[in-house]
Amino acid sequence: MMGATPHMSAVFDSFSRFYASSIGKKILVALTGLVLIGFVFGHLVGNLLIFAGQDAINEYGHLLQTALHGGGVWIARIGLLAAVLIHVVATVSLTKQNNAARPDKYGQHKAQVSS
């Protein structure tokens, strides 16, 4: 890498080796999955506040407006998009790796007819 410091190159090399391993991809899939589940759960809890009354849902809306003001919404959107992309790319890569490691399928169990 031209112009990169030796430290940055070492970090990139470490991440590259981490991602190249099956375990590294599985860890990334797990972490991004947790991020996405956390988003869905937080969204669910926030939307369920509608049943707690008008004040509760209004406070939640105000919290979102003030906490994510000044670019926070875009940071959250980009973070979620990155999590989805990493999750999908790593999962597809793992599936391809697994299929290449064992091209023949496992034995199939066929049900036997009985009287």
C-alpha positions in Angstrom: 0.0 0.0 0.0 1.6 3.2 -1.1 1.7 6.0 1.5 0.4 3.8 4.2 2.2 3.7 7.5 3.7 0.3 8.6 1.2 0.3 11.5 -1.8 0.6 9.1 -0.4 -2.0 6.9 -0.1 -4.4 9.8 -3.7 -3.7 10.8 -4.9 -4.3 7.3 -2.9 -7.5 7.1 -4.3 -8.8 10.4 -7.9 -8.0 9.3 -7.2 -9.6 5.9 -6.0 -12.8 7.6 -8.9 -12.7 10.1 -11.5 -12.4 7.3 -9.8 -15.1 5.1 -10.4 -17.6 7.9 -13.7 -19.5 8.3 -13.8 -18.6 12.0 -13.2 -14.9 11.2 -16.2 -14.8 8.8 -18.4 -16.7 11.3 -17.5 -14.1 14.0 -18.4 -11.2 11.6 -21.7 -12.9 10.7 -22.5 -13.4 14.4 -21.6 -9.8 15.4 -23.5 -8.2 12.5 -26.4 -10.5 13.2 -26.4 -9.3 16.8 -26.4 -5.6 15.6 -29.3 -6.3 13.3 -31.3 -8.2 15.9 -30.6 -5.4 18.4 -31.9 -2.8 15.9 -35.1 -4.8 15.3 -35.6 -5.4 19.0 -35.1 -1.7 19.9 -37.4 -0.7 17.1 -40.0 -3.2 18.4 -39.8 -1.9 21.9 -40.0 1.7 20.8 -43.1 1.0 18.6 -44.8 -1.0 21.4 -44.8 2.2 23.5 -47.9 3.2 21.5 -49.7 0.9 23.9 -48.3 2.7 26.9 -50.1 5.9 26.0 -49.6 9.1 24.0 -47.1 10.6 26.4 -44.8 7.5 26.2 -44.7 7.4 22.4 -44.2 11.2 22.2 -41.3 11.0 24.7 -39.8 8.2 22.6 -40.2 10.3 19.4 -38.6 13.3 21.1 -35.7 11.1 22.3 -35.1 9.9 18.8 -35.2 13.4 17.4 -32.8 14.8 19.9 -30.4 11.8 20.2 -30.0 11.4 16.5 -29.9 15.1 15.7 -27.0 16.5 13.7 -26.1 13.5 11.4 -26.8 10.7 13.9 -29.5 9.4 11.7 -27.2 9.1 8.8 -24.5 7.4 10.9 -27.1 4.9 12.1 -28.3 4.3 8.5 -24.8 3.8 7.2 -23.9 1.5 10.1 -27.0 -0.6 9.5 -26.4 -0.8 5.8 -22.7 -1.8 6.4 -23.9 -4.5 8.9 -26.3 -5.9 6.3 -23.7 -5.9 3.5 -21.0 -7.5 5.7 -23.5 -10.1 7.0 -24.7 -11.1 3.5 -21.2 -11.0 1.8 -19.6 -13.1 4.6 -22.5 -15.6 4.6 -22.3 -16.1 0.9 -18.6 -16.5 1.1 -18.9 -19.1 3.9 -21.5 -21.0 1.9 -19.2 -21.1 -1.1 -16.3 -22.2 1.1 -18.3 -24.9 2.6 -19.6 -26.2 -0.8 -16.0 -26.2 -2.2 -14.8 -28.1 0.9 -17.4 -30.9 0.4 -18.6 -30.9 -3.2 -20.6 -34.2 -2.7 -23.7 -33.9 -0.6 -24.2 -35.9 2.6 -26.2 -39.1 2.3 -29.9 -38.7 2.1 -32.3 -40.6 4.4 -35.1 -42.2 2.4 -38.2 -43.1 4.3 -39.1 -46.8 4.2 -42.6 -47.9 3.4 -44.1 -50.1 6.1 -47.4 -51.7 6.7 
